Amino acid sequence: MVEMVKLPIYLDQPRHDARRSARTGSDAVPFFCEQYGNAASRQHIFGQKAEAAVDRAREQVADLIGAEARTIVLHQRRHGEQ
């Protein structure tokens, strides 16, 4: 039996000038305008809602690629990073 090596899958976000689907944009709009908050700031409702949204996104990515949500790491680039 051949043993499979499990390597990480790296899915980089597109650059700010890359084309995105309309659905991606519409799903993200509330987090720019209405539901702003830092997912790491769990002590208040804004952070709690942001954390829940990140958890949902992690589950969606995991379902899409057939992985476990706990293995998905989402990273946000800092302003100016390439």
Secondary structure, DSSP 8 states (H G I E B T S, - for coil): ---------------TTS---HHHHHHHHHHHHTS---TT-TTSHHHHHHHHHHHHHHHHHHHHHT--GGG-------TT--
